[in-house]
Amino acid sequence: MYTHRRYGFWMTFNWSKWPFIYGLIYATLLTIIFEYLFHRQNFDISVSWQPISVLGIAVAFIWDLKTMQATIELGKPEKYGGLLSTIRGVLVRRFVALFKARKVILSKEN
């Protein structure tokens, strides 16, 4: 084991030379494929991100419920429901306050 020794750049590079070369080849291939498909062939893959994000949230929630069942923590769904109702209540109160403030400003202008 080397202790209290300074490692130079080339010594460190020699230890990780092959992963670096593999990564460089991989990045080069991806760049060539991207250039050929998207710029030369006008191949477009447009994805709507909203369904993907909803699916991701659902998977995360299900995963959390499975974990919760494994640890027998049964108060989690109620905690999530309480959080959502709290956020909804805050948004409704702010909307009502904004509506009242706008009504007062409009009545002062007339």
C-alpha positions as CSV (number, residue, x, y, z in Angstrom):
1,M,0.0,0.0,0.0
2,Y,1.3,3.5,-0.9
3,T,1.1,5.9,2.0
4,H,2.2,9.5,2.1
5,R,3.0,9.5,-1.5
6,R,2.1,12.1,-4.2
7,Y,0.5,10.7,-7.3
8,G,1.1,12.5,-10.5
9,F,-1.5,13.0,-13.3
10,W,0.0,10.4,-15.6
11,M,0.3,7.8,-12.9
12,T,-3.4,8.3,-12.0
13,F,-4.3,8.3,-15.7
14,N,-2.5,5.0,-16.2
15,W,-4.6,3.4,-13.5
16,S,-7.9,4.5,-15.2
17,K,-6.7,4.5,-18.8
18,W,-9.1,1.8,-20.1
19,P,-12.3,3.1,-18.6
20,F,-11.4,6.5,-20.0
21,I,-10.9,5.1,-23.5
22,Y,-14.1,3.1,-23.3
23,G,-16.0,6.2,-22.2
24,L,-14.4,8.2,-25.0
25,I,-15.4,5.6,-27.6
26,Y,-19.0,5.4,-26.3
27,A,-19.3,9.2,-26.3
28,T,-17.9,9.4,-29.9
29,L,-20.4,6.7,-31.1
30,L,-23.3,8.5,-29.5
31,T,-22.3,11.8,-31.0
32,I,-22.0,10.3,-34.5
33,I,-25.4,8.6,-34.2
34,F,-27.0,11.8,-33.0
35,E,-25.4,13.9,-35.8
36,Y,-26.5,11.3,-38.4
37,L,-30.1,10.8,-37.2
38,F,-31.1,14.2,-36.1
39,H,-29.2,16.6,-38.3
40,R,-28.7,14.7,-41.5
41,Q,-31.9,12.6,-41.6
42,N,-34.2,15.1,-39.8
43,F,-35.3,12.2,-37.5
44,D,-37.2,13.7,-34.6
45,I,-38.3,12.1,-31.4
46,S,-40.5,14.5,-29.6
47,V,-41.8,13.3,-26.2
48,S,-44.5,14.8,-24.1
49,W,-43.0,15.0,-20.7
50,Q,-46.3,15.3,-18.7
51,P,-47.3,11.6,-19.0
52,I,-43.8,10.5,-18.2
53,S,-43.6,12.7,-15.1
54,V,-47.1,11.4,-13.9
55,L,-45.9,7.8,-14.4
56,G,-42.7,8.6,-12.5
57,I,-44.6,10.0,-9.6
58,A,-46.9,7.0,-9.5
59,V,-44.0,4.6,-9.6
60,A,-42.3,6.5,-6.8
61,F,-45.5,6.5,-4.7
62,I,-46.0,2.7,-5.2
63,W,-42.4,2.0,-4.4
64,D,-42.7,4.1,-1.2
65,L,-45.9,2.2,-0.3
66,K,-44.1,-1.2,-0.8
67,T,-41.2,0.0,1.4
68,M,-43.7,1.3,3.9
69,Q,-45.4,-2.1,4.1
70,A,-42.0,-3.7,4.7
71,T,-41.3,-1.4,7.6
72,I,-45.0,-1.4,8.8
73,E,-45.4,2.3,8.9
74,L,-49.1,2.7,8.3
75,G,-49.5,6.5,8.8
76,K,-47.8,7.5,5.5
77,P,-50.8,7.7,3.2
78,E,-52.6,9.8,5.7
79,K,-49.6,12.0,6.0
80,Y,-49.5,12.5,2.2
81,G,-53.3,13.2,2.2
82,G,-52.9,15.7,4.9
83,L,-50.1,17.4,3.1
84,L,-52.1,17.6,-0.1
85,S,-55.1,19.0,1.7
86,T,-52.9,21.6,3.5
87,I,-51.4,22.7,0.2
88,R,-54.9,22.9,-1.4
89,G,-56.1,25.0,1.5
90,V,-53.2,27.4,1.3
91,L,-53.8,27.9,-2.4
92,V,-57.5,28.5,-2.0
93,R,-56.9,31.0,0.8
94,R,-54.3,32.9,-1.3
95,F,-56.6,32.9,-4.3
96,V,-59.5,34.3,-2.2
97,A,-57.3,37.0,-0.7
98,L,-56.0,38.0,-4.1
99,F,-59.6,38.1,-5.5
100,K,-60.6,40.3,-2.5
101,A,-57.6,42.6,-3.0
102,R,-58.3,43.0,-6.7
103,K,-62.0,43.7,-6.0
104,V,-60.9,46.5,-3.5
105,I,-58.5,48.0,-6.0
106,L,-61.1,48.0,-8.8
107,S,-63.7,49.6,-6.5
108,K,-61.3,52.4,-5.6
109,E,-60.6,53.1,-9.3
110,N,-64.4,53.7,-9.9
